[in-house]
Structure formats: structure tokens, C-alpha cells
Amino acid sequence: MSILFCSVPGTLSNDPVLAPAILKACAEQAGFPATALDLNIEIVNQIKTNPYKSIIEQFFLNQIIDELTINSIGNIIEYCANRILSYKPKILGLSLLTQDNQFFTIWLCHYLKIVEPKLKIVIGGSGIKNFIAQADMSFADLLKDANLIDDYIYGDGEYSIVEYLRGNYSYPGINSNQWQAIKDLNLLPKSDFSDYNFTQYNNRGIPICDSRGCVRSCEFCDIIEHWKKYQYRTADNIFAEMKIQIETHGITHFLFYNSLTNGNMKEFTKLLDLIIEYNSLHSNQISWVGYFIVRNSSQHPESFWEKIKKTNGKLQLGIESVVEKVRISLGKNFTNEDIDYHLAMAQKYNVPVMLLLIVGYPTETKQDFEFTKQWFRERKQYARNPVYSVVTSLAAILPNTKLDRKRNEYGIVSGEIPTIWLTPESEISVQDRLKYLNELLEILKLSGFSATPGNDNSVATAQAEIEKV
């Protein structure tokens, strides 16, 4: 039985996709030979020099087909199908990293079912979840009912896919949203990237999953709805995998694929110590990047920042809002003083930091908008060092989150997509939030910050929906 695990294009990221590599390792550990293909990076590289790159990206993100790109899109679909079929798989496992992969999945599966109707297609990944709150049927069920796929796996797929290959279709998560979370991440096999060509990536790093879930309970987040309990691999287990990947691929840069790296401070600190010891003995030093939560100074003392520096860490801080009352009420329980402390320490120890910001949260006022602009004006000394980027995303009402359930409490009137919504009492329209976003981006630029709208397509999608009205 020939099995191919493949990432679906549409993520538009230069980073390696982890899922095919870990699923291959799980399948082979159970005795099922498998191949892992990161098709996403192949398409990212293909369209990189295309003069119509931005228009092609709108096909992936919004299913917009322009006359200028019809042939290019057709060629991409045909290329992906041919790459998949060149492995002669009996079973194809398509991994959707985000909901931005959904449109291309439809087209690809439709084409594959025409040219190779006997190919068994199963989809999985966080991208198979609905992104339209009002949908009566899930995305995966829609594709299954339309005979575009044979089956889907919901939730953690490492054990489910093995049971699927064994023919145990009644295992939780197979064609059902009732699934079982993996109880001990330490028992999973090490990801197998032997089929990957790392020269394809601008960001040449090894993805590694050190945790799942989150220790916070932010009302806007669907991570805590998916993984009810935070899990963290032991430092020894993580470091053992890092050494294996270094020995196998000669790559010492690691991309932590998680919700946060510092959720378990005991294990995280131990991991830093292990990396420091390694770096003291090797000229080719380990470096890493991961999501990071802000804590008070007693939990992140100056000695802790020195460790991060010695491990060549790069942090992605989800501050969400610089308006303290808004941030604390949504679930981020730290002060603006804590943010300033982290920026000062990161600057002192030259630790690169990315700030993640939600723009136009439902509880924000126009006065809060002005406060945020001024907050960044007054912190221009942190532009470029340590803040290498500010990533802004329009506030979205994601299905099955606390925020979604609190729509009545906040007076939210939802639209057709997560970023289209109103709070009539605030008199802040979608157009107002877009205007505020553009003003904030301009202020960030003038203050010396590198700032971009998030890669979640929220801005383009919201603008497109507004133009329909």
C-alpha cells in the first residue's frame, strides 16, 4: 500500500510544513511505508517571480479567478496533481495547515477525482475546520458528500491516521468531530524529513512541535477550544529530537510549531540550559523562533533573558492590544508595564521580537484607537531593535470560541466572514476599522517599525466583502 502525505498549497509561507513529516513517521513506525511531500513550498517558489503573483494569491485565498491568471492557475492545479500521482499512491493524505488551504483543496480534489478516480483521498489538519460560523455543514463533510474526498480526520491525526490505515474507521476523529487528544506528546516518533529538500526554503529551519494547547484562555482564540488541556514535551525529549535532526540534516535552526514555547517554565528553562551547553561546545550553534507569552518580571528575570540570548532565541509576542483594560478582559493578564519590561530586556540582550496585534477588538473604542497610535509613537526607540516586525490582524469572530458565544453580551452582529461584524452601539463600522488599520500601519512606518497586515487574508477579504455591498 503506497501512502503519500502532502501539504496543500495556499499557506503562502516559506517555512517547511511539519504535518507530512510527522505523519510519515507515525505511519512507518506502524509498518506502513509512506512518503512526505511539502507541495506548498513548491508552489510558493513557482509563483514568486510570476508578474501576476498577487492575483494568483487571491485565487488561493478568495477563489478569485482573473482572466490574466486562468492559464497559470490551471497549470498549478495540473502540476500539483502530476506531482502527487508521480508517487503512484493508493492513499493520499492532504494536510490543510490553515483555512486558507480550503479553496485550493476543492479544486485539487476535483481534478484528482477526474484523472485518478481510484485514488483514496483523506484530508486533515487545523484547516479543515469551518471558518464561517453560520455554516450548517462542516467543510470536510461538504467535500465528502460531494465525493471530492473519501474520508477526513478531525483533531490530532498521529494516532488516527495509523488506525485509518489499519482499517479501523470507527476510531475517534475519523469522519467525526469527536476525537481524542494525544495524552503524551513524548511518545510520538521524531518527525521524518528525509523526503524534504531544504534548499527550497528561504527560512531554512526544522519545524518541531514542543507543545499543544495554551495556558491562557483568551476569548478570541480557537486553540483552547481545540486542545482543552495544555501539553508540553519534556526538555530532554525535545532536545533529543533536535540533536537527531541536526545529525541528519545539518540544520541547527528550529521553528517551534506551537501556541507558546514558555507555557511550562520549568521544562522550557531546562531546554534553554541544554541548548546553552550545546552552543558552548559547537561553532554551528542552535537558534530558534517561537511564540512567547508575556509574564511579569519575577517570572522572566534578567537572568532568563540572558539565557534566551545565549540560545539565539527569536520571540513572537502575542500582546493583542496595548490598551490594558481591553487586553486583560480578553484573557491576556499582564500590564503595559510588563510589555515595556519585555521590550527593554529584549533590547538590552539583543533578542529579536515580533509583536502580534489584533486591530479593532469588539471592546475597543475610537479613543482606544488613538491611544494605540500614540503608544507606538512613544516607543519608536524599540523599532528594529528589538522589534523586527509588528504583525497586525483585523479582529475576527471565530466559530466556537468564547468570543463567538459572547456575541449577545458584546452586541456583536456577525457577517458572512469572521472579520465582517458590527457592534452597533459603538458606532464603529467595518470601514472604520479598516481605516484605523491603515492609519496605524502608516504611523508604525513613520515611527520606524516594520509593519504588515497578518498573513490571514483578513484585510483583503474584508475589503472584498465591503466592495460587494
ABEGO torsion letter per residue (X at the ends): XBBBBBBBBGAGBABBBAAAAAAAAAAAAAGBBBBBBBAAAAAAAAAAABAAAAAAAAAAAAGBBBAAAAAAAAAAAAAAAAAAAAAGBABBBBBBABAAAAAAAAAAAAAAAAABAABBBBBBEAAABBABAABABBAAAAAAAAGABABBBBEBAAAAAAAAAAGBAABBGBGBABBBBBABAAABBBBBAAABBAAABABBBBBBBABBEBABBBAABAAAAABABBBBBBAAAAAAAAAAAAAAAGBABBBBBBABAAABAAAAAAAAAAAAAAAAABABBBBBBBBBBBBBAAABBAAAAAAAAAAGBBBBBBAGBABAAAAAAAGBBBBAAAAAAAAAAAAAAGBBBBBBBBBGBAABBAAAAAAAAAAAAAAAAABGOABABBBBBBBBBBBGBAAAAAAAAAGBBBBABAABBBBAAAGBBAAAAAAAAAAAAAAAAAAGBBBBBBAAGAAAAAAAAAAAX
